[in-house]
Amino acid sequence: PWKYLGLKITARTLVPQKLETISEPQTLADPQSLCGSLNWVRPWLGLTYEDLDPLNNLLRGETELFSPWELTREPKTAMKKAQKALTKRQSHRYQPELPFKFIVLRKLPHLYGLIFQWVKGQRDPLLIIKWVFLSWQRSKAITRPQELIAQLIQKARLRLRELADCHFVCIHLCRNMLTKEMFECLFQENANLQISLDSYNGQISVHAPSHKSFKEFHVIPHRKRSCRPLKALTVFTDAS
């Protein structure tokens, strides 16, 4: 393995070099330095802006770098999540003989994407190449969903041209966002999507590849109301 621009590169994988995380920052300069380092490694670790929001919010308000600072519970949780990602996650070096694909993930409005390759016949066919995120601070107060999708596609195509000078063979849009009919209608009427897919000859799919990383689950909260009478004291109140 060798080290280059803060990355540790092996024959197959890329992982960020170990970052020094400050558990108890004393001044504003400490979290500012940490956020800058984490933003640099995010594309290789898949850390979303929602994951780092509590840390980024620390930088708002106070402007003096050496003003006293103290971490609250939420930023500490975000820091632990970042530390776990630094030790557990990695990206892969791309294989020149394989085509590239791109998928848009999550639910609106918190979208991000993944540039990946698919190795058929292997136990884990997914090769994570690079994560793609939208800007943390939006240029507009209200952005339409199709504009967010277009921004991700445009950003991903630019990254791939820089990386391998080629195009995606397939762009996946998860079915919980759009159906095929909805996408075709939006594409005909939305200039942002048309520009983002200019000169694109690959496939557009509303289905994600079968992989655990692309499966979503939703936690259903426990109902506090019982459909059956409880064996308890019934109290009537006058609401007038």
Backbone hydrogen bonds in HBPLUS format (Angstrom, degrees):
<---DONOR---> <-ACCEPTOR-->    atom                        ^
c    i                          cat <-CA-CA->   ^        H-A-AA   ^      H-
h    n   atom  resd res      DA  || num        DHA   H-A  angle D-A-AA Bond
n    s   type  num  typ     dist DA aas  dist angle  dist       angle   num
A0002-TRP N   A0009-ILE O   2.93 MM   7  5.36 152.5  2.00 146.9 153.2     1
A0009-ILE N   A0002-TRP O   2.74 MM   7  5.36 168.7  1.76 174.9 170.7     2
A0004-TYR N   A0007-LEU O   2.85 MM   3  5.21 155.7  1.91 145.7 154.0     3
A0007-LEU N   A0004-TYR O   2.90 MM   3  5.21 154.2  1.97 113.7 122.3     4
A0017-GLN N   A0006-GLY O   2.89 MM  11  5.55 170.8  1.90 142.9 142.3     5
A0008-LYS N   A0015-VAL O   2.65 MM   7  5.25 172.5  1.66 164.7 167.6     6
A0015-VAL N   A0008-LYS O   3.07 MM   7  5.25 164.3  2.10 143.4 148.4     7
A0010-THR N   A0013-THR O   2.96 MM   3  5.32 176.2  1.96 160.0 161.3     8
A0093-ARG N   A0012-ARG O   2.73 MM  81  5.28 166.7  1.75 137.1 137.8     9
A0014-LEU N   A0091-SER O   2.75 MM  77  5.13 158.4  1.79 136.4 137.7    10
A0091-SER N   A0014-LEU O   3.01 MM  77  5.13 179.3  2.01 158.2 158.1    11
A0069-TRP N   A0026-GLN O   2.82 MM  43  5.13 139.9  1.98 130.6 128.0    12
A0030-ASP N   A0027-THR O   3.19 MM   3  5.79 146.9  2.30 113.5 120.6    13
A0028-LEU N   A0067-SER O   3.25 MM  39  5.95 133.5  2.48 148.9 161.7    14
A0032-GLN N   A0028-LEU O   3.22 MM   4  6.30 155.1  2.28 150.2 157.7    15
A0029-ALA N   A0065-LEU O   2.88 MM  36  4.83 133.5  2.10 156.9 143.2    16
A0033-SER N   A0029-ALA O   3.04 MM   4  6.10 155.3  2.10 142.6 148.0    17
A0034-LEU N   A0030-ASP O   3.08 MM   4  6.34 158.7  2.13 150.1 156.4    18
A0035-CYS N   A0031-PRO O   2.88 MM   4  6.00 165.0  1.90 149.5 152.7    19
A0036-GLY N   A0032-GLN O   3.13 MM   4  6.28 155.2  2.20 142.6 149.2    20
A0037-SER N   A0033-SER O   3.12 MM   4  6.39 153.4  2.19 145.2 151.7    21
A0038-LEU N   A0034-LEU O   2.93 MM   4  6.21 162.0  1.96 155.9 160.9    22
A0039-ASN N   A0035-CYS O   2.93 MM   4  6.04 156.9  1.99 147.4 153.4    23
A0040-TRP N   A0036-GLY O   3.31 MM   4  6.45 138.2  2.49 133.8 143.6    24
A0040-TRP N   A0037-SER O   3.18 MM   3  5.21 129.0  2.45  94.7 107.9    25
A0041-VAL N   A0037-SER O   3.33 MM   4  6.71 146.6  2.45 144.4 152.0    26
A0042-ARG N   A0038-LEU O   3.02 MM   4  6.01 124.3  2.34 146.6 160.3    27
A0044-TRP N   A0041-VAL O   3.06 MM   3  5.67 148.8  2.16 119.5 128.2    28
A0045-LEU N   A0041-VAL O   3.26 MM   4  6.42 132.5  2.50 145.8 158.3    29
A0045-LEU N   A0042-ARG O   3.05 MM   3  5.09 137.7  2.23 103.2 115.5    30
A0046-GLY N   A0042-ARG O   2.88 MM   4  5.60 147.1  1.99 166.8 164.0    31
A0131-TRP N   A0043-PRO O   2.85 MM  88  4.59 174.0  1.86 142.7 144.0    32
A0051-ASP N   A0048-THR O   3.13 MM   3  5.14 123.7  2.46  93.1 106.7    33
A0052-LEU N   A0048-THR O   3.27 MM   4  6.64 146.4  2.39 140.6 148.9    34
A0053-ASP N   A0049-TYR O   2.76 MM   4  5.66 111.1  2.24 141.3 157.8    35
A0055-LEU N   A0052-LEU O   2.98 MM   3  5.37 126.5  2.28 109.8 123.8    36
A0056-ASN N   A0052-LEU O   2.90 MM   4  6.17 163.7  1.93 160.1 165.6    37
A0057-ASN N   A0053-ASP O   2.83 MM   4  5.94 153.4  1.90 158.2 164.6    38
A0058-LEU N   A0055-LEU O   3.08 MM   3  5.36 146.2  2.20 102.7 112.7    39
A0059-LEU N   A0056-ASN O   3.09 MM   3  5.69 154.7  2.16 113.0 119.8    40
A0060-ARG N   A0057-ASN O   3.24 MM   3  5.53 165.1  2.26 108.1 112.6    41
A0067-SER N   A0064-GLU O   3.21 MM   3  5.41 161.1  2.25 116.0 114.8    42
A0076-LYS N   A0072-THR O   3.25 MM   4  6.40 153.2  2.32 147.8 155.7    43
A0077-THR N   A0073-ARG O   3.00 MM   4  6.33 151.3  2.09 151.3 159.3    44
A0078-ALA N   A0074-GLU O   3.00 MM   4  6.31 158.1  2.05 153.0 159.1    45
A0079-MET N   A0075-PRO O   2.89 MM   4  6.08 149.0  1.99 143.7 152.1    46
A0080-LYS N   A0076-LYS O   3.01 MM   4  6.30 151.0  2.10 145.2 152.3    47
A0081-LYS N   A0077-THR O   3.05 MM   4  6.34 154.2  2.12 146.6 153.5    48
A0082-ALA N   A0078-ALA O   3.00 MM   4  6.27 151.6  2.08 143.4 151.1    49
A0083-GLN N   A0079-MET O   2.89 MM   4  6.15 155.8  1.95 147.4 154.0    50
A0084-LYS N   A0080-LYS O   2.94 MM   4  6.16 153.6  2.01 146.4 153.2    51
A0085-ALA N   A0081-LYS O   3.04 MM   4  6.28 155.8  2.10 144.1 150.3    52
A0086-LEU N   A0082-ALA O   2.98 MM   4  6.22 150.8  2.06 146.7 154.6    53
A0087-THR N   A0083-GLN O   3.27 MM   4  6.53 137.7  2.46 139.1 148.6    54
A0087-THR N   A0084-LYS O   3.20 MM   3  5.32 132.3  2.44  97.3 109.3    55
A0088-LYS N   A0084-LYS O   2.92 MM   4  6.00 141.5  2.07 148.8 160.1    56
A0089-ARG N   A0085-ALA O   2.99 MM   4  5.23 161.0  2.03 134.1 140.0    57
A0092-HIS N   A0128-ILE O   2.66 MM  36  5.58 162.4  1.69 169.9 170.8    58
A0098-LEU N   A0095-GLN O   3.01 MM   3  5.65 164.8  2.03 125.2 130.1    59
A0169-VAL N   A0100-PHE O   2.96 MM  69  6.17 164.8  1.99 174.5 171.7    60
A0101-LYS N   A0116-PHE O   2.84 MM  15  5.38 159.3  1.88 166.3 169.0    61
A0116-PHE N   A0101-LYS O   2.93 MM  15  5.38 167.7  1.94 146.0 149.9    62
A0102-PHE N   A0170-CYS O   3.10 MM  68  6.55 153.2  2.17 154.5 162.0    63
A0172-HIS N   A0102-PHE O   2.70 MM  70  6.11 166.9  1.72 159.6 162.1    64
A0103-ILE N   A0114-LEU O   3.11 MM  11  5.44 148.8  2.21 138.8 148.4    65
A0114-LEU N   A0103-ILE O   2.98 MM  11  5.44 144.4  2.11 146.0 157.0    66
A0104-VAL N   A0172-HIS O   2.99 MM  68  6.31 158.0  2.04 160.0 164.0    67
A0105-LEU N   A0112-TYR O   2.76 MM   7  5.54 174.9  1.76 172.2 173.7    68
A0112-TYR N   A0105-LEU O   3.44 MM   7  5.54 156.4  2.50 130.0 134.8    69
A0110-HIS N   A0107-LYS O   2.92 MM   3  5.86 116.4  2.34 139.7 143.8    70
A0113-GLY N   A0132-VAL O   2.80 MM  19  4.86 171.8  1.81 151.5 153.4    71
A0132-VAL N   A0113-GLY O   2.84 MM  19  4.86 169.5  1.85 133.7 133.0    72
A0115-ILE N   A0130-LYS O   2.79 MM  15  5.18 177.4  1.79 168.4 167.5    73
A0129-ILE N   A0115-ILE O   2.99 MM  14  5.52 150.3  2.08 150.2 154.2    74
A0130-LYS N   A0115-ILE O   3.21 MM  15  5.18 160.6  2.25 135.7 138.6    75
A0117-GLN N   A0127-LEU O   3.06 MM  10  5.06 152.6  2.14 137.2 145.8    76
A0127-LEU N   A0117-GLN O   2.96 MM  10  5.06 161.1  2.00 155.9 152.6    77
A0119-VAL N   A0125-PRO O   2.80 MM   6  4.50 169.1  1.82 133.8 137.0    78
A0147-GLU N   A0144-ARG O   2.95 MM   3  5.31 133.1  2.18 107.6 120.8    79
A0148-LEU N   A0144-ARG O   3.22 MM   4  6.67 149.4  2.32 150.3 159.1    80
A0148-LEU N   A0145-PRO O   3.08 MM   3  5.17 117.8  2.48  97.5 112.4    81
A0149-ILE N   A0145-PRO O   3.03 MM   4  6.37 162.0  2.06 157.0 161.5    82
A0150-ALA N   A0146-GLN O   3.00 MM   4  6.06 155.8  2.06 135.6 142.7    83
A0151-GLN N   A0147-GLU O   2.91 MM   4  6.12 153.7  1.98 145.2 152.0    84
A0152-LEU N   A0148-LEU O   3.06 MM   4  6.34 157.4  2.11 148.3 153.7    85
A0153-ILE N   A0149-ILE O   2.99 MM   4  6.25 165.8  2.01 154.5 158.0    86
A0154-GLN N   A0150-ALA O   2.92 MM   4  6.03 165.0  1.94 150.7 155.2    87
A0155-LYS N   A0151-GLN O   2.94 MM   4  6.04 158.9  1.99 145.1 151.1    88
A0156-ALA N   A0152-LEU O   2.87 MM   4  6.02 158.6  1.91 150.5 156.6    89
A0157-ARG N   A0153-ILE O   2.94 MM   4  6.11 160.4  1.98 152.1 156.8    90
A0158-LEU N   A0154-GLN O   3.14 MM   4  6.31 154.2  2.21 143.0 149.7    91
A0159-ARG N   A0155-LYS O   3.00 MM   4  6.27 156.7  2.06 146.2 152.6    92
A0160-LEU N   A0156-ALA O   2.95 MM   4  6.19 155.7  2.01 148.7 155.1    93
A0161-ARG N   A0157-ARG O   3.04 MM   4  6.25 151.9  2.12 142.8 149.9    94
A0162-GLU N   A0158-LEU O   3.10 MM   4  6.38 153.6  2.18 146.4 153.3    95
A0163-LEU N   A0159-ARG O   2.89 MM   4  6.10 144.4  2.02 142.0 152.8    96
A0164-ALA N   A0160-LEU O   2.77 MM   4  5.76 175.7  1.77 156.7 157.7    97
A0165-ASP N   A0160-LEU O   3.20 MM   5  6.37 127.6  2.49 136.6 141.4    98
A0165-ASP N   A0161-ARG O   3.02 MM   4  3.92 131.6  2.27 101.1 111.7    99
A0203-GLN N   A0169-VAL O   3.00 MM  34  6.13 176.6  2.00 134.0 133.9   100
A0171-ILE N   A0203-GLN O   2.88 MM  32  6.32 153.4  1.96 154.2 161.5   101
A0205-SER N   A0171-ILE O   2.96 MM  34  6.20 167.6  1.97 151.0 153.8   102
A0173-LEU N   A0205-SER O   2.65 MM  32  6.01 161.9  1.68 161.4 168.1   103
A0177-MET N   A0174-CYS O   3.00 MM   3  5.76 164.5  2.03 122.8 127.4   104
A0183-PHE N   A0179-THR O   3.00 MM   4  6.25 160.8  2.04 152.3 157.1   105
A0184-GLU N   A0180-LYS O   3.04 MM   4  6.26 163.5  2.06 149.4 153.7   106
A0185-CYS N   A0181-GLU O   3.07 MM   4  6.26 156.2  2.13 146.9 153.0   107
A0186-LEU N   A0182-MET O   2.94 MM   4  6.18 163.0  1.97 151.1 155.7   108
A0187-PHE N   A0183-PHE O   2.81 MM   4  5.96 158.9  1.86 154.6 160.7   109
A0188-GLN N   A0184-GLU O   3.22 MM   4  6.36 148.2  2.33 139.3 146.0   110
A0189-GLU N   A0186-LEU O   3.14 MM   3  5.27 130.0  2.40  97.5 110.5   111
A0190-ASN N   A0186-LEU O   2.75 MM   4  5.56 137.3  1.93 157.4 165.7   112
A0194-GLN N   A0190-ASN O   3.28 MM   4  6.51 158.5  2.33 144.2 150.5   113
A0195-ILE N   A0191-ALA O   2.93 MM   4  6.12 156.6  1.98 150.8 156.1   114
A0196-SER N   A0192-ASN O   2.99 MM   4  6.18 161.1  2.03 147.3 152.8   115
A0197-LEU N   A0193-LEU O   3.06 MM   4  6.17 138.3  2.24 143.9 153.4   116
A0198-ASP N   A0195-ILE O   3.22 MM   3  5.08 164.7  2.25 107.8 107.9   117
A0200-TYR N   A0197-LEU O   3.12 MM   3  5.27 153.4  2.19 131.6 127.1   118
A0214-PHE N   A0211-HIS O   3.04 MM   3  5.56 151.7  2.12 113.9 122.1   119
A0215-LYS N   A0212-LYS O   3.32 MM   3  5.24 162.0  2.36 100.3 105.6   120
A0232-ALA N   A0230-LEU O   2.88 MM   2  5.45 128.3  2.15 106.9  91.1   121
